[in-house]
Amino acid sequence: MTTLGPKKDGGPNVDFFQSSECLTQFDQIRVWLQKNCKKHVQTDPPTKEGLAQLVIQLIQYQENKLGKNAVDPPFLRLPIYVF
C-alpha cells in the first residue's frame, strides 16, 4: 500500500488516494451512500474514483485556503487523519 507520508507542500498524497487499496475503501462508502442516501445520489450516483477525487480536492482546497502559506486563514484546517 502506498504510504501516507506528509508532503512538504501540505497538499494531498494523490498516489495514496488513487491506490487500489484506498479505492476499495471508497467503494464501501459508495455502496453505503447508494443504500442509505438514495434520494440524494439517485440522479448522479457516486463512483469510488469520484469520491477519491473529491477528497483530494478538499484537502488541496484546505491547504490553499487554510494552510501555513494562506493569507489570513479564517480557522484551522481539518487534520489529515479525518480523511
PDB file with one MODEL, atoms N, CA, C and O in Angstrom:
MODEL        1
ATOM      1  N   MET A   1       0.844  -1.177   0.000  1.00  0.00           N
ATOM      2  CA  MET A   1       0.000   0.000   0.000  1.00  0.00           C
ATOM      3  C   MET A   1       0.890   1.241   0.000  1.00  0.00           C
ATOM      4  O   MET A   1       1.941   1.265   0.639  1.00  0.00           O
ATOM      5  N   THR A   2       0.461   2.249  -0.712  1.00  0.00           N
ATOM      6  CA  THR A   2       1.192   3.500  -0.768  1.00  0.00           C
ATOM      7  C   THR A   2       1.135   4.168   0.599  1.00  0.00           C
ATOM      8  O   THR A   2       0.090   4.170   1.249  1.00  0.00           O
ATOM      9  N   THR A   3       2.239   4.725   1.032  1.00  0.00           N
ATOM     10  CA  THR A   3       2.270   5.341   2.352  1.00  0.00           C
ATOM     11  C   THR A   3       1.626   6.710   2.330  1.00  0.00           C
ATOM     12  O   THR A   3       1.552   7.371   1.294  1.00  0.00           O
ATOM     13  N   LEU A   4       1.171   7.111   3.477  1.00  0.00           N
ATOM     14  CA  LEU A   4       0.518   8.406   3.618  1.00  0.00           C
ATOM     15  C   LEU A   4       1.487   9.360   4.301  1.00  0.00           C
ATOM     16  O   LEU A   4       1.141  10.006   5.291  1.00  0.00           O
ATOM     17  N   GLY A   5       2.679   9.442   3.778  1.00  0.00           N
ATOM     18  CA  GLY A   5       3.676  10.339   4.333  1.00  0.00           C
ATOM     19  C   GLY A   5       3.300  11.784   4.066  1.00  0.00           C
ATOM     20  O   GLY A   5       2.681  12.095   3.048  1.00  0.00           O
ATOM     21  N   PRO A   6       3.669  12.654   4.970  1.00  0.00           N
ATOM     22  CA  PRO A   6       3.350  14.061   4.766  1.00  0.00           C
ATOM     23  C   PRO A   6       4.100  14.624   3.568  1.00  0.00           C
ATOM     24  O   PRO A   6       5.245  14.256   3.307  1.00  0.00           O
ATOM     25  N   LYS A   7       3.454  15.503   2.859  1.00  0.00           N
ATOM     26  CA  LYS A   7       4.098  16.163   1.737  1.00  0.00           C
ATOM     27  C   LYS A   7       4.625  17.506   2.204  1.00  0.00           C
ATOM     28  O   LYS A   7       4.038  18.143   3.079  1.00  0.00           O
ATOM     29  N   LYS A   8       5.716  17.927   1.626  1.00  0.00           N
ATOM     30  CA  LYS A   8       6.327  19.190   2.041  1.00  0.00           C
ATOM     31  C   LYS A   8       5.427  20.386   1.756  1.00  0.00           C
ATOM     32  O   LYS A   8       5.474  21.383   2.477  1.00  0.00           O
ATOM     33  N   ASP A   9       4.612  20.295   0.716  1.00  0.00           N
ATOM     34  CA  ASP A   9       3.746  21.426   0.388  1.00  0.00           C
ATOM     35  C   ASP A   9       2.392  21.370   1.107  1.00  0.00           C
ATOM     36  O   ASP A   9       1.589  22.294   0.978  1.00  0.00           O
ATOM     37  N   GLY A  10       2.133  20.301   1.858  1.00  0.00           N
ATOM     38  CA  GLY A  10       0.883  20.181   2.608  1.00  0.00           C
ATOM     39  C   GLY A  10      -0.296  19.702   1.787  1.00  0.00           C
ATOM     40  O   GLY A  10      -1.394  19.537   2.320  1.00  0.00           O
ATOM     41  N   GLY A  11      -0.089  19.478   0.508  1.00  0.00           N
ATOM     42  CA  GLY A  11      -1.167  19.014  -0.360  1.00  0.00           C
ATOM     43  C   GLY A  11      -1.465  17.543  -0.161  1.00  0.00           C
ATOM     44  O   GLY A  11      -0.797  16.868   0.623  1.00  0.00           O
ATOM     45  N   PRO A  12      -2.463  17.046  -0.864  1.00  0.00           N
ATOM     46  CA  PRO A  12      -2.850  15.639  -0.726  1.00  0.00           C
ATOM     47  C   PRO A  12      -1.849  14.704  -1.394  1.00  0.00           C
ATOM     48  O   PRO A  12      -1.186  15.073  -2.363  1.00  0.00           O
ATOM     49  N   ASN A  13      -1.752  13.504  -0.869  1.00  0.00           N
ATOM     50  CA  ASN A  13      -0.923  12.467  -1.466  1.00  0.00           C
ATOM     51  C   ASN A  13      -1.806  11.747  -2.488  1.00  0.00           C
ATOM     52  O   ASN A  13      -2.482  10.773  -2.157  1.00  0.00           O
ATOM     53  N   VAL A  14      -1.794  12.231  -3.722  1.00  0.00           N
ATOM     54  CA  VAL A  14      -2.683  11.740  -4.776  1.00  0.00           C
ATOM     55  C   VAL A  14      -2.479  10.250  -5.030  1.00  0.00           C
ATOM     56  O   VAL A  14      -3.447   9.518  -5.235  1.00  0.00           O
ATOM     57  N   ASP A  15      -1.230   9.797  -5.018  1.00  0.00           N
ATOM     58  CA  ASP A  15      -0.953   8.373  -5.259  1.00  0.00           C
ATOM     59  C   ASP A  15      -1.650   7.492  -4.226  1.00  0.00           C
ATOM     60  O   ASP A  15      -2.152   6.419  -4.559  1.00  0.00           O
ATOM     61  N   PHE A  16      -1.682   7.945  -2.978  1.00  0.00           N
ATOM     62  CA  PHE A  16      -2.345   7.172  -1.927  1.00  0.00           C
ATOM     63  C   PHE A  16      -3.843   7.077  -2.202  1.00  0.00           C
ATOM     64  O   PHE A  16      -4.412   5.986  -2.164  1.00  0.00           O
ATOM     65  N   PHE A  17      -4.478   8.205  -2.477  1.00  0.00           N
ATOM     66  CA  PHE A  17      -5.928   8.207  -2.652  1.00  0.00           C
ATOM     67  C   PHE A  17      -6.380   7.519  -3.934  1.00  0.00           C
ATOM     68  O   PHE A  17      -7.545   7.140  -4.053  1.00  0.00           O
ATOM     69  N   GLN A  18      -5.472   7.352  -4.897  1.00  0.00           N
ATOM     70  CA  GLN A  18      -5.817   6.661  -6.136  1.00  0.00           C
ATOM     71  C   GLN A  18      -5.309   5.220  -6.165  1.00  0.00           C
ATOM     72  O   GLN A  18      -5.429   4.543  -7.186  1.00  0.00           O
ATOM     73  N   SER A  19      -4.744   4.750  -5.056  1.00  0.00           N
ATOM     74  CA  SER A  19      -4.270   3.364  -4.995  1.00  0.00           C
ATOM     75  C   SER A  19      -5.464   2.414  -4.942  1.00  0.00           C
ATOM     76  O   SER A  19      -6.555   2.800  -4.521  1.00  0.00           O
ATOM     77  N   SER A  20      -5.254   1.187  -5.367  1.00  0.00           N
ATOM     78  CA  SER A  20      -6.354   0.215  -5.404  1.00  0.00           C
ATOM     79  C   SER A  20      -6.892  -0.075  -4.005  1.00  0.00           C
ATOM     80  O   SER A  20      -8.092  -0.292  -3.840  1.00  0.00           O
ATOM     81  N   GLU A  21      -6.022  -0.081  -3.001  1.00  0.00           N
ATOM     82  CA  GLU A  21      -6.468  -0.334  -1.628  1.00  0.00           C
ATOM     83  C   GLU A  21      -7.397   0.778  -1.138  1.00  0.00           C
ATOM     84  O   GLU A  21      -8.421   0.514  -0.507  1.00  0.00           O
ATOM     85  N   CYS A  22      -7.033   1.992  -1.430  1.00  0.00           N
ATOM     86  CA  CYS A  22      -7.846   3.125  -0.996  1.00  0.00           C
ATOM     87  C   CYS A  22      -9.164   3.170  -1.784  1.00  0.00           C
ATOM     88  O   CYS A  22     -10.221   3.450  -1.218  1.00  0.00           O
ATOM     89  N   LEU A  23      -9.094   2.894  -3.082  1.00  0.00           N
ATOM     90  CA  LEU A  23     -10.315   2.894  -3.897  1.00  0.00           C
ATOM     91  C   LEU A  23     -11.289   1.812  -3.431  1.00  0.00           C
ATOM     92  O   LEU A  23     -12.503   1.994  -3.520  1.00  0.00           O
ATOM     93  N   THR A  24     -10.770   0.696  -2.938  1.00  0.00           N
ATOM     94  CA  THR A  24     -11.635  -0.350  -2.387  1.00  0.00           C
ATOM     95  C   THR A  24     -12.418   0.183  -1.196  1.00  0.00           C
ATOM     96  O   THR A  24     -13.593  -0.139  -1.024  1.00  0.00           O
ATOM     97  N   GLN A  25     -11.769   0.994  -0.379  1.00  0.00           N
ATOM     98  CA  GLN A  25     -12.461   1.572   0.778  1.00  0.00           C
ATOM     99  C   GLN A  25     -13.479   2.620   0.338  1.00  0.00           C
ATOM    100  O   GLN A  25     -14.558   2.726   0.920  1.00  0.00           O
ATOM    101  N   PHE A  26     -13.130   3.398  -0.698  1.00  0.00           N
ATOM    102  CA  PHE A  26     -14.095   4.365  -1.225  1.00  0.00           C
ATOM    103  C   PHE A  26     -15.298   3.649  -1.831  1.00  0.00           C
ATOM    104  O   PHE A  26     -16.408   4.183  -1.822  1.00  0.00           O
ATOM    105  N   ASP A  27     -15.086   2.449  -2.355  1.00  0.00           N
ATOM    106  CA  ASP A  27     -16.203   1.684  -2.906  1.00  0.00           C
ATOM    107  C   ASP A  27     -17.188   1.305  -1.810  1.00  0.00           C
ATOM    108  O   ASP A  27     -18.397   1.291  -2.042  1.00  0.00           O
ATOM    109  N   GLN A  28     -16.684   0.995  -0.612  1.00  0.00           N
ATOM    110  CA  GLN A  28     -17.577   0.701   0.513  1.00  0.00           C
ATOM    111  C   GLN A  28     -18.396   1.932   0.882  1.00  0.00           C
ATOM    112  O   GLN A  28     -19.570   1.809   1.233  1.00  0.00           O
ATOM    113  N   ILE A  29     -17.804   3.096   0.809  1.00  0.00           N
ATOM    114  CA  ILE A  29     -18.529   4.339   1.087  1.00  0.00           C
ATOM    115  C   ILE A  29     -19.584   4.567   0.011  1.00  0.00           C
ATOM    116  O   ILE A  29     -20.708   4.966   0.316  1.00  0.00           O
ATOM    117  N   ARG A  30     -19.222   4.315  -1.254  1.00  0.00           N
ATOM    118  CA  ARG A  30     -20.169   4.460  -2.369  1.00  0.00           C
ATOM    119  C   ARG A  30     -21.389   3.573  -2.169  1.00  0.00           C
ATOM    120  O   ARG A  30     -22.523   4.019  -2.345  1.00  0.00           O
ATOM    121  N   VAL A  31     -21.158   2.326  -1.803  1.00  0.00           N
ATOM    122  CA  VAL A  31     -22.264   1.384  -1.576  1.00  0.00           C
ATOM    123  C   VAL A  31     -23.149   1.879  -0.435  1.00  0.00           C
ATOM    124  O   VAL A  31     -24.374   1.830  -0.537  1.00  0.00           O
ATOM    125  N   TRP A  32     -22.544   2.352   0.642  1.00  0.00           N
ATOM    126  CA  TRP A  32     -23.308   2.860   1.780  1.00  0.00           C
ATOM    127  C   TRP A  32     -24.147   4.062   1.367  1.00  0.00           C
ATOM    128  O   TRP A  32     -25.318   4.158   1.734  1.00  0.00           O
ATOM    129  N   LEU A  33     -23.555   4.979   0.604  1.00  0.00           N
ATOM    130  CA  LEU A  33     -24.296   6.158   0.150  1.00  0.00           C
ATOM    131  C   LEU A  33     -25.475   5.767  -0.730  1.00  0.00           C
ATOM    132  O   LEU A  33     -26.563   6.327  -0.593  1.00  0.00           O
ATOM    133  N   GLN A  34     -25.273   4.822  -1.622  1.00  0.00           N
ATOM    134  CA  GLN A  34     -26.350   4.402  -2.506  1.00  0.00           C
ATOM    135  C   GLN A  34     -27.456   3.671  -1.753  1.00  0.00           C
ATOM    136  O   GLN A  34     -28.617   3.706  -2.160  1.00  0.00           O
ATOM    137  N   LYS A  35     -27.101   3.019  -0.667  1.00  0.00           N
ATOM    138  CA  LYS A  35     -28.096   2.297   0.122  1.00  0.00           C
ATOM    139  C   LYS A  35     -28.853   3.232   1.070  1.00  0.00           C
ATOM    140  O   LYS A  35     -30.071   3.122   1.208  1.00  0.00           O
ATOM    141  N   ASN A  36     -28.140   4.145   1.718  1.00  0.00           N
ATOM    142  CA  ASN A  36     -28.732   4.957   2.777  1.00  0.00           C
ATOM    143  C   ASN A  36     -29.110   6.376   2.370  1.00  0.00           C
ATOM    144  O   ASN A  36     -29.804   7.060   3.122  1.00  0.00           O
ATOM    145  N   CYS A  37     -28.682   6.824   1.230  1.00  0.00           N
ATOM    146  CA  CYS A  37     -28.969   8.196   0.782  1.00  0.00           C
ATOM    147  C   CYS A  37     -29.501   8.177  -0.644  1.00  0.00           C
ATOM    148  O   CYS A  37     -29.097   8.994  -1.471  1.00  0.00           O
ATOM    149  N   LYS A  38     -30.404   7.246  -0.932  1.00  0.00           N
ATOM    150  CA  LYS A  38     -30.887   7.037  -2.294  1.00  0.00           C
ATOM    151  C   LYS A  38     -31.391   8.307  -2.953  1.00  0.00           C
ATOM    152  O   LYS A  38     -31.024   8.603  -4.091  1.00  0.00           O
ATOM    153  N   LYS A  39     -32.233   9.067  -2.250  1.00  0.00           N
ATOM    154  CA  LYS A  39     -32.846  10.227  -2.899  1.00  0.00           C
ATOM    155  C   LYS A  39     -31.827  11.327  -3.205  1.00  0.00           C
ATOM    156  O   LYS A  39     -32.070  12.166  -4.072  1.00  0.00           O
ATOM    157  N   HIS A  40     -30.705  11.332  -2.511  1.00  0.00           N
ATOM    158  CA  HIS A  40     -29.691  12.361  -2.742  1.00  0.00           C
ATOM    159  C   HIS A  40     -28.701  11.984  -3.834  1.00  0.00           C
ATOM    160  O   HIS A  40     -28.122  12.867  -4.466  1.00  0.00           O
ATOM    161  N   VAL A  41     -28.493  10.698  -4.068  1.00  0.00           N
ATOM    162  CA  VAL A  41     -27.496  10.266  -5.047  1.00  0.00           C
ATOM    163  C   VAL A  41     -28.116   9.553  -6.247  1.00  0.00           C
ATOM    164  O   VAL A  41     -27.396   9.075  -7.124  1.00  0.00           O
ATOM    165  N   GLN A  42     -29.434   9.480  -6.290  1.00  0.00           N
ATOM    166  CA  GLN A  42     -30.104   8.725  -7.347  1.00  0.00           C
ATOM    167  C   GLN A  42     -29.852   9.318  -8.733  1.00  0.00           C
ATOM    168  O   GLN A  42     -29.630   8.569  -9.685  1.00  0.00           O
ATOM    169  N   THR A  43     -29.882  10.633  -8.866  1.00  0.00           N
ATOM    170  CA  THR A  43     -29.719  11.248 -10.178  1.00  0.00           C
ATOM    171  C   THR A  43     -28.270  11.245 -10.661  1.00  0.00           C
ATOM    172  O   THR A  43     -28.021  11.223 -11.866  1.00  0.00           O
ATOM    173  N   ASP A  44     -27.315  11.265  -9.734  1.00  0.00           N
ATOM    174  CA  ASP A  44     -25.896  11.261 -10.092  1.00  0.00           C
ATOM    175  C   ASP A  44     -25.144  10.360  -9.108  1.00  0.00           C
ATOM    176  O   ASP A  44     -24.508  10.859  -8.180  1.00  0.00           O
ATOM    177  N   PRO A  45     -25.211   9.039  -9.304  1.00  0.00           N
ATOM    178  CA  PRO A  45     -24.577   8.115  -8.359  1.00  0.00           C
ATOM    179  C   PRO A  45     -23.066   8.333  -8.287  1.00  0.00           C
ATOM    180  O   PRO A  45     -22.415   8.537  -9.312  1.00  0.00           O
ATOM    181  N   PRO A  46     -22.510   8.289  -7.071  1.00  0.00           N
ATOM    182  CA  PRO A  46     -21.068   8.474  -6.929  1.00  0.00           C
ATOM    183  C   PRO A  46     -20.298   7.243  -7.404  1.00  0.00           C
ATOM    184  O   PRO A  46     -20.822   6.130  -7.437  1.00  0.00           O
ATOM    185  N   THR A  47     -19.049   7.477  -7.767  1.00  0.00           N
ATOM    186  CA  THR A  47     -18.137   6.383  -8.087  1.00  0.00           C
ATOM    187  C   THR A  47     -17.000   6.427  -7.075  1.00  0.00           C
ATOM    188  O   THR A  47     -16.771   7.451  -6.431  1.00  0.00           O
ATOM    189  N   LYS A  48     -16.303   5.330  -6.941  1.00  0.00           N
ATOM    190  CA  LYS A  48     -15.180   5.307  -5.995  1.00  0.00           C
ATOM    191  C   LYS A  48     -14.091   6.277  -6.442  1.00  0.00           C
ATOM    192  O   LYS A  48     -13.456   6.918  -5.605  1.00  0.00           O
ATOM    193  N   GLU A  49     -13.867   6.391  -7.752  1.00  0.00           N
ATOM    194  CA  GLU A  49     -12.880   7.340  -8.266  1.00  0.00           C
ATOM    195  C   GLU A  49     -13.323   8.781  -8.030  1.00  0.00           C
ATOM    196  O   GLU A  49     -12.505   9.648  -7.722  1.00  0.00           O
ATOM    197  N   GLY A  50     -14.620   9.026  -8.176  1.00  0.00           N
ATOM    198  CA  GLY A  50     -15.155  10.362  -7.930  1.00  0.00           C
ATOM    199  C   GLY A  50     -15.035  10.764  -6.470  1.00  0.00           C
ATOM    200  O   GLY A  50     -14.729  11.916  -6.163  1.00  0.00           O
ATOM    201  N   LEU A  51     -15.273   9.818  -5.568  1.00  0.00           N
ATOM    202  CA  LEU A  51     -15.126  10.097  -4.137  1.00  0.00           C
ATOM    203  C   LEU A  51     -13.668  10.375  -3.787  1.00  0.00           C
ATOM    204  O   LEU A  51     -13.372  11.268  -2.993  1.00  0.00           O
ATOM    205  N   ALA A  52     -12.760   9.606  -4.386  1.00  0.00           N
ATOM    206  CA  ALA A  52     -11.333   9.837  -4.144  1.00  0.00           C
ATOM    207  C   ALA A  52     -10.934  11.225  -4.636  1.00  0.00           C
ATOM    208  O   ALA A  52     -10.198  11.940  -3.956  1.00  0.00           O
ATOM    209  N   GLN A  53     -11.414  11.602  -5.807  1.00  0.00           N
ATOM    210  CA  GLN A  53     -11.105  12.916  -6.364  1.00  0.00           C
ATOM    211  C   GLN A  53     -11.678  14.022  -5.490  1.00  0.00           C
ATOM    212  O   GLN A  53     -11.045  15.063  -5.317  1.00  0.00           O
ATOM    213  N   LEU A  54     -12.861  13.811  -4.940  1.00  0.00           N
ATOM    214  CA  LEU A  54     -13.474  14.794  -4.048  1.00  0.00           C
ATOM    215  C   LEU A  54     -12.616  15.023  -2.804  1.00  0.00           C
ATOM    216  O   LEU A  54     -12.419  16.164  -2.384  1.00  0.00           O
ATOM    217  N   VAL A  55     -12.112  13.946  -2.220  1.00  0.00           N
ATOM    218  CA  VAL A  55     -11.251  14.066  -1.033  1.00  0.00           C
ATOM    219  C   VAL A  55      -9.949  14.777  -1.395  1.00  0.00           C
ATOM    220  O   VAL A  55      -9.478  15.629  -0.641  1.00  0.00           O
ATOM    221  N   ILE A  56      -9.370  14.434  -2.535  1.00  0.00           N
ATOM    222  CA  ILE A  56      -8.136  15.090  -2.982  1.00  0.00           C
ATOM    223  C   ILE A  56      -8.373  16.591  -3.139  1.00  0.00           C
ATOM    224  O   ILE A  56      -7.562  17.403  -2.692  1.00  0.00           O
ATOM    225  N   GLN A  57      -9.478  16.952  -3.770  1.00  0.00           N
ATOM    226  CA  GLN A  57      -9.790  18.370  -3.976  1.00  0.00           C
ATOM    227  C   GLN A  57     -10.054  19.086  -2.660  1.00  0.00           C
ATOM    228  O   GLN A  57      -9.657  20.240  -2.497  1.00  0.00           O
ATOM    229  N   LEU A  58     -10.713  18.425  -1.728  1.00  0.00           N
ATOM    230  CA  LEU A  58     -10.987  19.034  -0.425  1.00  0.00           C
ATOM    231  C   LEU A  58      -9.688  19.298   0.338  1.00  0.00           C
ATOM    232  O   LEU A  58      -9.513  20.369   0.919  1.00  0.00           O
ATOM    233  N   ILE A  59      -8.782  18.327   0.335  1.00  0.00           N
ATOM    234  CA  ILE A  59      -7.509  18.508   1.030  1.00  0.00           C
ATOM    235  C   ILE A  59      -6.706  19.634   0.369  1.00  0.00           C
ATOM    236  O   ILE A  59      -6.095  20.449   1.061  1.00  0.00           O
ATOM    237  N   GLN A  60      -6.707  19.679  -0.966  1.00  0.00           N
ATOM    238  CA  GLN A  60      -5.972  20.739  -1.657  1.00  0.00           C
ATOM    239  C   GLN A  60      -6.595  22.103  -1.378  1.00  0.00           C
ATOM    240  O   GLN A  60      -5.872  23.080  -1.187  1.00  0.00           O
ATOM    241  N   TYR A  61      -7.911  22.183  -1.350  1.00  0.00           N
ATOM    242  CA  TYR A  61      -8.590  23.442  -1.031  1.00  0.00           C
ATOM    243  C   TYR A  61      -8.208  23.909   0.376  1.00  0.00           C
ATOM    244  O   TYR A  61      -7.897  25.081   0.589  1.00  0.00           O
ATOM    245  N   GLN A  62      -8.234  22.979   1.327  1.00  0.00           N
ATOM    246  CA  GLN A  62      -7.850  23.329   2.695  1.00  0.00           C
ATOM    247  C   GLN A  62      -6.429  23.868   2.750  1.00  0.00           C
ATOM    248  O   GLN A  62      -6.155  24.849   3.440  1.00  0.00           O
ATOM    249  N   GLU A  63      -5.535  23.227   2.025  1.00  0.00           N
ATOM    250  CA  GLU A  63      -4.149  23.692   2.029  1.00  0.00           C
ATOM    251  C   GLU A  63      -4.046  25.085   1.429  1.00  0.00           C
ATOM    252  O   GLU A  63      -3.331  25.940   1.951  1.00  0.00           O
ATOM    253  N   ASN A  64      -4.756  25.311   0.337  1.00  0.00           N
ATOM    254  CA  ASN A  64      -4.693  26.615  -0.322  1.00  0.00           C
ATOM    255  C   ASN A  64      -5.292  27.720   0.539  1.00  0.00           C
ATOM    256  O   ASN A  64      -4.721  28.806   0.631  1.00  0.00           O
ATOM    257  N   LYS A  65      -6.432  27.460   1.168  1.00  0.00           N
ATOM    258  CA  LYS A  65      -7.155  28.496   1.915  1.00  0.00           C
ATOM    259  C   LYS A  65      -6.840  28.546   3.401  1.00  0.00           C
ATOM    260  O   LYS A  65      -6.986  29.593   4.032  1.00  0.00           O
ATOM    261  N   LEU A  66      -6.404  27.410   3.971  1.00  0.00           N
ATOM    262  CA  LEU A  66      -6.213  27.344   5.414  1.00  0.00           C
ATOM    263  C   LEU A  66      -4.821  26.893   5.833  1.00  0.00           C
ATOM    264  O   LEU A  66      -4.532  26.831   7.029  1.00  0.00           O
ATOM    265  N   GLY A  67      -3.964  26.582   4.891  1.00  0.00           N
ATOM    266  CA  GLY A  67      -2.634  26.063   5.198  1.00  0.00           C
ATOM    267  C   GLY A  67      -1.681  27.119   5.724  1.00  0.00           C
ATOM    268  O   GLY A  67      -2.055  28.275   5.919  1.00  0.00           O
ATOM    269  N   LYS A  68      -0.444  26.701   5.950  1.00  0.00           N
ATOM    270  CA  LYS A  68       0.536  27.605   6.558  1.00  0.00           C
ATOM    271  C   LYS A  68       0.895  28.780   5.654  1.00  0.00           C
ATOM    272  O   LYS A  68       1.352  29.807   6.155  1.00  0.00           O
ATOM    273  N   ASN A  69       0.707  28.668   4.355  1.00  0.00           N
ATOM    274  CA  ASN A  69       1.011  29.762   3.436  1.00  0.00           C
ATOM    275  C   ASN A  69      -0.213  30.602   3.079  1.00  0.00           C
ATOM    276  O   ASN A  69      -0.111  31.530   2.277  1.00  0.00           O
ATOM    277  N   ALA A  70      -1.365  30.289   3.665  1.00  0.00           N
ATOM    278  CA  ALA A  70      -2.583  31.047   3.379  1.00  0.00           C
ATOM    279  C   ALA A  70      -2.505  32.429   4.029  1.00  0.00           C
ATOM    280  O   ALA A  70      -1.952  32.592   5.116  1.00  0.00           O
ATOM    281  N   VAL A  71      -3.062  33.398   3.350  1.00  0.00           N
ATOM    282  CA  VAL A  71      -3.101  34.760   3.878  1.00  0.00           C
ATOM    283  C   VAL A  71      -4.342  34.898   4.746  1.00  0.00           C
ATOM    284  O   VAL A  71      -5.463  34.790   4.250  1.00  0.00           O
ATOM    285  N   ASP A  72      -4.149  35.137   6.036  1.00  0.00           N
ATOM    286  CA  ASP A  72      -5.230  35.354   6.995  1.00  0.00           C
ATOM    287  C   ASP A  72      -6.286  34.238   6.961  1.00  0.00           C
ATOM    288  O   ASP A  72      -7.450  34.503   6.663  1.00  0.00           O
ATOM    289  N   PRO A  73      -5.888  32.990   7.265  1.00  0.00           N
ATOM    290  CA  PRO A  73      -6.874  31.899   7.266  1.00  0.00           C
ATOM    291  C   PRO A  73      -7.932  32.124   8.347  1.00  0.00           C
ATOM    292  O   PRO A  73      -7.589  32.509   9.464  1.00  0.00           O
ATOM    293  N   PRO A  74      -9.217  31.891   8.037  1.00  0.00           N
ATOM    294  CA  PRO A  74     -10.290  32.151   8.991  1.00  0.00           C
ATOM    295  C   PRO A  74     -10.341  31.158  10.156  1.00  0.00           C
ATOM    296  O   PRO A  74     -10.828  31.499  11.233  1.00  0.00           O
ATOM    297  N   PHE A  75      -9.841  29.930   9.951  1.00  0.00           N
ATOM    298  CA  PHE A  75      -9.823  28.911  11.002  1.00  0.00           C
ATOM    299  C   PHE A  75      -8.840  27.825  10.609  1.00  0.00           C
ATOM    300  O   PHE A  75      -8.294  27.845   9.506  1.00  0.00           O
ATOM    301  N   LEU A  76      -8.615  26.882  11.502  1.00  0.00           N
ATOM    302  CA  LEU A  76      -7.673  25.791  11.237  1.00  0.00           C
ATOM    303  C   LEU A  76      -8.294  24.754  10.312  1.00  0.00           C
ATOM    304  O   LEU A  76      -9.513  24.585  10.285  1.00  0.00           O
ATOM    305  N   ARG A  77      -7.464  24.073   9.568  1.00  0.00           N
ATOM    306  CA  ARG A  77      -7.956  23.024   8.674  1.00  0.00           C
ATOM    307  C   ARG A  77      -8.169  21.726   9.432  1.00  0.00           C
ATOM    308  O   ARG A  77      -7.648  21.549  10.534  1.00  0.00           O
ATOM    309  N   LEU A  78      -8.933  20.822   8.843  1.00  0.00           N
ATOM    310  CA  LEU A  78      -9.175  19.512   9.435  1.00  0.00           C
ATOM    311  C   LEU A  78      -7.891  18.691   9.369  1.00  0.00           C
ATOM    312  O   LEU A  78      -7.186  18.748   8.361  1.00  0.00           O
ATOM    313  N   PRO A  79      -7.570  17.933  10.408  1.00  0.00           N
ATOM    314  CA  PRO A  79      -6.367  17.097  10.382  1.00  0.00           C
ATOM    315  C   PRO A  79      -6.510  15.981   9.329  1.00  0.00           C
ATOM    316  O   PRO A  79      -7.622  15.551   9.024  1.00  0.00           O
ATOM    317  N   ILE A  80      -5.392  15.526   8.788  1.00  0.00           N
ATOM    318  CA  ILE A  80      -5.400  14.526   7.726  1.00  0.00           C
ATOM    319  C   ILE A  80      -6.007  13.201   8.183  1.00  0.00           C
ATOM    320  O   ILE A  80      -6.560  12.462   7.367  1.00  0.00           O
ATOM    321  N   TYR A  81      -5.911  12.890   9.480  1.00  0.00           N
ATOM    322  CA  TYR A  81      -6.462  11.595   9.919  1.00  0.00           C
ATOM    323  C   TYR A  81      -7.977  11.538   9.791  1.00  0.00           C
ATOM    324  O   TYR A  81      -8.548  10.449   9.843  1.00  0.00           O
ATOM    325  N   VAL A  82      -8.639  12.664   9.625  1.00  0.00           N
ATOM    326  CA  VAL A  82     -10.097  12.695   9.418  1.00  0.00           C
ATOM    327  C   VAL A  82     -10.438  12.053   8.068  1.00  0.00           C
ATOM    328  O   VAL A  82     -11.514  11.482   7.893  1.00  0.00           O
ATOM    329  N   PHE A  83      -9.506  12.157   7.123  1.00  0.00           N
ATOM    330  CA  PHE A  83      -9.751  11.624   5.786  1.00  0.00           C
ATOM    331  C   PHE A  83      -9.317  10.184   5.712  1.00  0.00           C
ATOM    332  O   PHE A  83      -9.443   9.555   4.662  1.00  0.00           O
TER     333      PHE A  83
ENDMDL
END
